[in-house]
Amino acid sequence: MKNILWVVLLASSFLSPQTLAKSSVLQQVIAGKQRSAEHKQRDKYRHPQQTLAFFDVKDNMTVVEIWPGEGWYTEILAPYLKDHGKLYAAHFSAEAEQPYFKKNLHEFVEKLKSQPKVYEKVELTVLQPPKFLQIAPEASVDRVLTFRNVHNWMKNDQAAAVFKAMYKALKPGGILGVVEHRNSVLKPQDAQATSGYVSEDYVIALARNAGFEFLDKSEINANSKDTKDYPEGVWTLPPALKLKDKDRKKYLAIGESDRMTIKFIKPR
């Protein structure tokens, strides 16, 4: 036990005070009261600290969060970047025809208004292909992050346009971080991703076609229990549980989907 402790202390001694401080700040934000209890319960599946560390998100960066939905990651990114960085939230358009998009945007805006001390510096932009694609000023951001959105763009034949928009917003040397439901390598990829699952190779091809270079991938958000063969696709699993009470315990035991976590770089 003493030997293990000595190794940990020795390893810590090689970390700069700045690195340790920023890690501590992120931990405090993730544990903060601005996050809902419901969202915190999903940390065991979404691993926010490890994921943001893998994407090398620092508190002095300019970051775009793509389609933040109800703001699960916004609750973390907004306070983390507030003092030294900047957060763009590229959400749906208020002009969207689909009621879901309008409702989701309205709820997100109300969320920002509800805690001005946390969210007052968040800048809303619009991502609604094909009309709205400027998620931030060109070549102005350090990181673009998208969590479980690629299948939505594929469904509407918008993925290529969105990847190009993300590439355009990043500075040379900037990083795109992608988390997405991961399809089985044994299954052919449906071009519309109707099951919600997307193959890693497909995502890598989309990124490369937009000009990105593959940087690295991680198993942070992997789930080996996910068999990816459900009657309602990925939405059979939590948190959606689309079958409601049918086989509920079974799907809760599986947990949330198996997810790829990949980062790409915009060449300098």
C-alpha positions in Angstrom: 0.0 0.0 0.0 2.9 2.4 0.9 4.5 1.6 -2.5 1.3 2.4 -4.4 0.9 5.7 -2.5 4.6 6.6 -3.2 4.0 6.0 -6.9 0.9 8.2 -6.9 2.7 11.0 -5.1 5.7 10.7 -7.5 3.5 10.9 -10.5 1.7 13.9 -9.1 5.0 15.7 -8.6 5.5 15.8 -12.4 2.2 17.6 -13.0 2.4 21.4 -13.1 0.5 23.4 -10.5 -1.6 24.9 -13.3 -2.6 21.5 -14.6 -3.6 20.4 -11.1 -5.5 23.6 -10.4 -7.5 23.4 -13.7 -8.4 19.7 -13.0 -9.6 20.8 -9.6 -11.7 23.6 -11.1 -13.4 21.2 -13.5 -14.1 18.8 -10.7 -15.7 21.6 -8.7 -17.8 22.6 -11.6 -19.0 19.1 -12.3 -20.0 18.8 -8.6 -21.6 22.2 -8.6 -25.1 23.2 -7.6 -25.8 24.6 -11.1 -26.2 21.0 -12.3 -29.4 19.2 -11.9 -29.5 16.0 -9.8 -30.9 14.2 -12.8 -27.9 15.2 -14.9 -25.4 14.3 -12.3 -26.9 10.8 -12.1 -25.8 10.3 -15.8 -22.1 11.0 -15.1 -21.4 7.3 -14.7 -22.4 6.9 -18.4 -21.2 10.2 -19.9 -17.9 10.7 -17.9 -17.7 14.4 -18.3 -14.4 15.0 -16.6 -12.6 12.3 -18.5 -14.3 13.3 -21.8 -13.4 17.0 -21.6 -9.9 16.1 -20.5 -9.5 13.8 -23.5 -10.6 16.6 -25.8 -8.1 18.8 -23.9 -10.6 21.5 -23.1 -9.0 24.3 -21.0 -10.8 27.0 -19.1 -9.2 29.8 -21.2 -10.4 28.4 -24.5 -13.1 29.5 -27.0 -15.5 26.5 -27.4 -18.5 25.7 -29.5 -21.0 23.2 -28.1 -23.1 21.9 -31.0 -26.8 21.4 -30.5 -26.7 21.5 -26.7 -30.3 20.2 -26.4 -31.5 20.8 -22.8 -28.0 21.8 -21.7 -26.5 18.7 -20.1 -22.9 19.7 -21.0 -23.7 23.4 -21.0 -24.2 23.2 -17.2 -20.5 22.2 -17.1 -18.9 24.2 -19.9 -20.6 27.6 -19.1 -19.2 28.0 -15.6 -15.9 26.4 -16.5 -15.2 28.8 -19.3 -17.0 31.9 -17.9 -14.0 33.7 -16.3 -11.2 33.1 -18.8 -12.7 31.6 -21.9 -15.9 31.8 -24.1 -18.7 29.4 -24.9 -20.8 29.5 -28.1 -24.0 27.3 -27.9 -24.9 26.5 -31.5 -28.6 25.6 -31.1 -31.7 25.3 -33.3 -33.2 28.1 -35.2 -36.2 30.0 -33.9 -37.4 29.9 -37.5 -37.4 26.0 -37.5 -40.6 24.5 -38.8 -40.4 21.4 -36.5 -42.2 22.0 -33.2 -39.5 20.0 -31.3 -36.7 22.3 -32.4 -38.7 25.4 -31.4 -39.7 23.9 -28.0 -36.1 22.7 -27.3 -34.6 26.1 -28.1 -37.2 27.9 -26.0 -36.5 25.7 -23.0 -32.7 26.1 -23.4 -33.1 29.9 -23.5 -35.2 29.9 -20.4 -32.5 27.7 -18.7 -29.9 30.4 -19.5 -32.1 33.1 -18.2 -32.9 31.2 -15.0 -29.2 31.4 -13.7 -27.7 34.5 -15.1 -24.6 34.3 -12.9 -23.8 30.9 -14.6 -24.9 31.5 -18.1 -24.8 35.3 -18.8 -21.7 35.0 -21.0 -22.9 32.1 -23.2 -23.4 33.3 -26.8 -26.2 31.7 -28.7 -25.6 30.9 -32.4 -27.6 29.0 -34.9 -27.0 25.6 -36.6 -29.9 24.6 -38.8 -28.8 23.3 -42.2 -29.0 24.2 -44.9 -29.7 27.9 -44.1 -27.8 28.5 -40.8 -24.3 27.1 -40.7 -22.1 29.9 -39.1 -21.7 28.5 -35.6 -18.9 31.0 -34.7 -16.7 33.5 -36.6 -14.4 31.8 -39.0 -11.2 30.3 -37.6 -12.0 31.8 -34.1 -12.5 28.8 -31.8 -10.2 26.3 -30.1 -12.6 23.4 -29.6 -15.9 22.3 -31.2 -17.7 19.6 -29.3 -20.6 17.5 -30.4 -22.3 14.9 -28.2 -24.6 12.3 -29.9 -25.7 14.5 -32.8 -24.1 12.9 -35.9 -27.0 10.4 -36.4 -29.4 13.3 -36.5 -27.5 15.0 -39.3 -27.3 11.8 -41.3 -31.0 11.3 -41.0 -31.5 14.6 -42.9 -28.5 14.3 -45.2 -26.9 17.2 -43.4 -23.7 15.6 -42.0 -21.3 16.8 -44.7 -22.4 20.4 -44.4 -22.2 20.4 -40.6 -18.7 18.9 -40.6 -17.6 21.6 -43.0 -19.2 24.3 -40.8 -17.3 22.9 -37.7 -14.1 22.9 -39.7 -14.6 26.5 -40.8 -15.2 27.7 -37.2 -12.0 26.1 -35.8 -8.6 27.8 -35.7 -5.8 25.9 -37.4 -4.7 23.4 -34.8 -8.1 23.5 -33.2 -9.8 20.2 -32.2 -13.2 18.7 -33.0 -14.4 16.3 -30.3 -17.1 13.8 -31.2 -19.1 11.5 -29.0 -21.7 9.3 -30.8 -23.6 6.0 -30.4 -21.3 3.4 -31.9 -22.5 0.9 -34.4 -21.2 -2.7 -34.6 -18.4 -3.3 -37.0 -20.3 -6.3 -38.2 -23.3 -4.3 -39.4 -23.4 -2.2 -42.6 -23.9 1.5 -41.9 -27.4 2.8 -42.8 -26.7 6.2 -44.5 -29.6 7.7 -42.5 -28.6 6.0 -39.2 -32.3 5.2 -38.4 -31.2 3.1 -35.4 -29.2 6.0 -33.9 -26.0 4.0 -34.2 -23.1 5.2 -36.4 -19.8 3.4 -37.2 -16.5 4.9 -36.2 -15.3 4.5 -39.8 -18.2 6.5 -41.1 -17.6 9.4 -38.6 -13.9 9.4 -39.5 -14.7 9.5 -43.2 -17.1 12.5 -42.6 -14.4 14.4 -40.7 -11.7 13.6 -43.2 -13.9 14.7 -46.1 -14.3 18.0 -44.4 -10.6 18.5 -44.1 -9.9 17.2 -40.6 -7.1 14.8 -39.6 -7.8 11.9 -37.2 -6.0 12.6 -33.9 -7.0 9.9 -31.4 -9.9 7.9 -29.9 -10.8 6.7 -26.4 -12.9 4.0 -24.8 -14.0 6.4 -22.0 -17.7 6.1 -23.0 -17.7 2.5 -24.1 -20.4 0.0 -22.9 -19.7 -3.7 -23.7 -23.3 -4.6 -22.6 -24.9 -2.7 -25.5 -25.8 -5.3 -28.1 -27.2 -2.6 -30.5 -30.1 -4.7 -31.8 -33.2 -3.3 -30.1 -36.7 -2.8 -31.4 -36.6 1.0 -31.1 -32.9 1.4 -31.9 -30.7 3.2 -29.4 -33.7 4.9 -27.9 -34.8 1.6 -26.4 -32.0 2.1 -23.8 -31.9 4.8 -21.1 -32.4 7.6 -20.8 -35.1 7.5 -23.5 -36.5 4.0 -22.6 -38.9 4.2 -25.5 -40.6 0.9 -24.6 -41.5 2.4 -21.2 -42.2 -0.4 -18.8 -41.6 -3.3 -21.2 -38.4 -5.1 -20.3 -37.4 -1.9 -18.3 -35.2 -3.7 -15.8 -33.3 -5.4 -18.7 -32.5 -2.1 -20.4 -31.7 -0.3 -17.2 -29.2 -3.1 -16.5 -27.6 -2.5 -19.9 -27.3 1.2 -19.2 -26.8 3.9 -21.8 -25.4 3.2 -25.2 -21.9 2.2 -26.2 -20.2 5.4 -27.5 -17.2 6.3 -29.6 -15.2 9.2 -28.3 -13.0 10.6 -31.1 -11.0 13.8 -31.7 -9.9 15.3 -34.9 -7.6 18.3 -35.6 -7.8 21.1 -38.2 -4.3 21.1 -39.8 -2.1 24.1 -39.3 
